C-alpha cells in the first residue's frame, strides 16, 4: 500500500476470454453480475475495505464494507468496431493503469464486449494487499466451475445493512497495535537467523 504510486500500481489483473455456446443470445454482462451477486459470501475480499488510522499513525486494517455496490464494481465496456485483439489489449492496459478507490472494496470486474471473434471477455482487477494465494483460490472457486455442471453450493443471500458500522477509533487503534506488536515479535524471533547469515558473509 505504501509503495503504490500512479506510475507503479500495486494491483494484479487477469483477462479471461470465453467461447460462448452456439446460438448464445443472453446478456453476458448480466450473467456475470448475477453470478457475482450470488458469490459475495464465498470470498471475504468482496466486502472488505481499508479502514485508515486517524492521522495515519499506524497501518490500515481491514473492515467489513457492508453492502457491495455492484454497479460500481462490475462494469460494462464495449470495443469500437472491428473489435480486434489489439483493441482488447489496449483497453485492458488502460483499465489496468487506473488506481483503485481505497474507500471501496479493492476489486473491479470489467465485462468487455464487441469482440470480432464473437468471444466474451472480462478483466478482473484486485489489489495485491487483498489477494494472497489462499484468497486467490477462494476467488477462483467463487467465479469458475471446472465442468459443465455448477460446482459451487448455493448460498442464501445474506442480509447486510446498506451502510456498515464504521469501526471506532479505539478498535482501529487496538487492531493496528496488535498487528504491529506481532510484526515486532516476528522480527525479534528472526534476529538469530539474521546474525548467522551476516556472520557467514563476513567469513
Secondary structure, 3 states (H helix, E strand, C coil): CCCCECCECCEEEEEEEECCCCCCCCCHHHHHHHHHHCCCCCCHHHCEEEECCHHHCCCCEEEECCCCCHHHHEEEEECCCCCCHHHHHHHHHHHHHCCCCCCCCCEEEEEEECCCCCCEEEEEEEECCCCCHHHHHHHHHHHCCCCCCCCCCCCCCCCCCCCCCCCCHHHHHHHHHHHHHHHHHHHHHHHHHHHHHHHHHHC
